[in-house]
Amino acid sequence: MENLLQLAQIVLLFSLSALVIYLVIVLAKFKETLTSISKDFSEITTKLLPILENLDAVTTKVRSITDTVDEQLLLLKSSVESIKTITDNIVAFERRVQEQIESPVMEVVGLIAGIIRRVGGFIKGGKSEE
């Protein structure tokens, strides 16, 4: 029985030795994998920094352009409102001028038309008597 126990201990020690060797190999591969991941992250970080700086510059330029466009739109809106006000004033002036001039002009035209009719009637009346 003692031989069996010693044999079992020897098998157990070989098994544990094999397990330890396997774990060492696995841990070595795991270390290689972590090293590779670390290098990849380092490369990504190196390449990402200029991209992020460019993105920041682009964002700043876009913000500046947007602000300028907003200012120009406000200026355009103000100009359109000014033109509308001027146009409304011109239309109102035209109405006032038309109202003030139209009535006297129509009276003068009516007076001239009446005079022409009377002169025409006088001339016709004078010719038919001759």
C-alpha positions as CSV (number, residue, x, y, z in Angstrom):
1,M,0.0,0.0,0.0
2,E,2.9,2.2,0.7
3,N,4.2,1.6,-2.8
4,L,0.8,2.6,-4.2
5,L,0.8,5.8,-2.1
6,Q,4.3,6.6,-3.3
7,L,3.3,6.0,-6.9
8,A,0.2,8.2,-6.5
9,Q,2.5,10.9,-5.0
10,I,4.9,10.6,-8.0
11,V,2.0,10.8,-10.5
12,L,0.6,13.8,-8.6
13,L,4.0,15.5,-8.6
14,F,4.4,14.9,-12.4
15,S,0.9,16.2,-13.0
16,L,1.5,19.3,-10.9
17,S,4.8,19.8,-12.7
18,A,3.1,19.5,-16.1
19,L,0.4,21.9,-14.9
20,V,2.9,24.4,-13.7
21,I,4.9,24.2,-17.0
22,Y,1.6,24.6,-19.0
23,L,0.7,27.6,-16.8
24,V,4.1,29.2,-17.4
25,I,3.7,28.7,-21.2
26,V,0.1,30.2,-21.0
27,L,1.3,33.1,-18.9
28,A,4.2,33.7,-21.4
29,K,1.7,33.8,-24.3
30,F,-0.6,36.1,-22.2
31,K,2.4,38.4,-21.6
32,E,3.1,38.5,-25.3
33,T,-0.5,39.3,-26.0
34,L,-0.5,42.1,-23.5
35,T,2.7,43.5,-24.9
36,S,1.2,43.4,-28.4
37,I,-2.0,45.2,-27.2
38,S,0.2,47.8,-25.4
39,K,2.1,48.4,-28.6
40,D,-1.1,48.7,-30.6
41,F,-2.5,51.2,-28.1
42,S,0.7,53.2,-28.2
43,E,0.5,53.3,-32.0
44,I,-3.2,54.3,-31.9
45,T,-2.4,57.0,-29.4
46,T,0.5,58.3,-31.5
47,K,-1.7,58.4,-34.6
48,L,-4.8,59.7,-32.9
49,L,-3.2,62.8,-31.3
50,P,-2.7,64.6,-34.7
51,I,-6.1,63.6,-35.8
52,L,-7.7,65.0,-32.6
53,E,-5.7,68.2,-33.0
54,N,-6.9,68.6,-36.6
55,L,-10.4,67.9,-35.5
56,D,-10.1,70.6,-32.9
57,A,-8.8,73.1,-35.5
58,V,-11.6,72.1,-37.9
59,T,-14.2,72.5,-35.2
60,T,-12.8,76.0,-34.3
61,K,-12.9,77.0,-38.0
62,V,-16.5,75.7,-38.4
63,R,-17.5,77.6,-35.3
64,S,-15.9,80.8,-36.7
65,I,-17.6,80.3,-40.1
66,T,-20.9,79.7,-38.4
67,D,-20.6,82.9,-36.4
68,T,-19.7,84.8,-39.5
69,V,-22.6,83.4,-41.4
70,D,-24.9,84.3,-38.5
71,E,-23.6,87.9,-38.6
72,Q,-24.0,88.1,-42.3
73,L,-27.6,86.8,-42.1
74,L,-28.4,89.4,-39.5
75,L,-26.9,92.1,-41.7
76,L,-28.9,90.8,-44.7
77,K,-32.1,90.7,-42.7
78,S,-31.5,94.2,-41.5
79,S,-30.8,95.3,-45.1
80,V,-34.0,93.6,-46.4
81,E,-36.0,95.3,-43.6
82,S,-34.4,98.7,-44.6
83,I,-35.3,98.1,-48.2
84,K,-38.8,97.2,-47.3
85,T,-39.2,100.3,-45.2
86,I,-37.8,102.5,-48.0
87,T,-40.2,100.8,-50.5
88,D,-43.1,101.3,-48.2
89,N,-42.2,104.9,-47.8
90,I,-41.9,105.4,-51.6
91,V,-45.3,103.7,-52.1
92,A,-46.9,105.9,-49.4
93,F,-45.3,109.0,-50.9
94,E,-46.6,108.0,-54.4
95,R,-50.1,107.7,-52.9
96,R,-49.9,111.1,-51.2
97,V,-48.6,112.7,-54.4
98,Q,-51.3,111.0,-56.4
99,E,-54.0,112.0,-54.0
100,Q,-52.8,115.6,-53.9
101,I,-52.1,116.0,-57.7
102,E,-54.8,113.8,-59.2
103,S,-57.7,115.9,-58.1
104,P,-56.4,119.3,-59.3
105,V,-55.1,117.7,-62.6
106,M,-58.5,116.1,-63.2
107,E,-60.2,119.4,-62.5
108,V,-57.8,121.2,-65.0
109,V,-58.3,118.4,-67.6
110,G,-62.1,118.7,-67.1
111,L,-61.8,122.5,-67.4
112,I,-59.7,122.3,-70.6
113,A,-62.0,119.7,-72.0
114,G,-65.0,122.0,-71.3
115,I,-63.2,124.9,-72.8
116,I,-62.4,122.9,-75.9
117,R,-66.0,121.7,-76.2
118,R,-67.3,125.2,-75.9
119,V,-64.7,126.6,-78.3
120,G,-65.5,123.7,-80.6
121,G,-69.2,124.4,-80.2
122,F,-68.7,128.1,-80.7
123,I,-66.7,127.5,-83.9
124,K,-69.3,125.0,-85.2
125,G,-72.0,127.4,-84.3
126,G,-70.3,130.2,-86.1
127,K,-69.7,128.2,-89.3
128,S,-73.2,127.0,-89.6
129,E,-74.5,130.6,-89.6
130,E,-72.3,131.7,-92.5
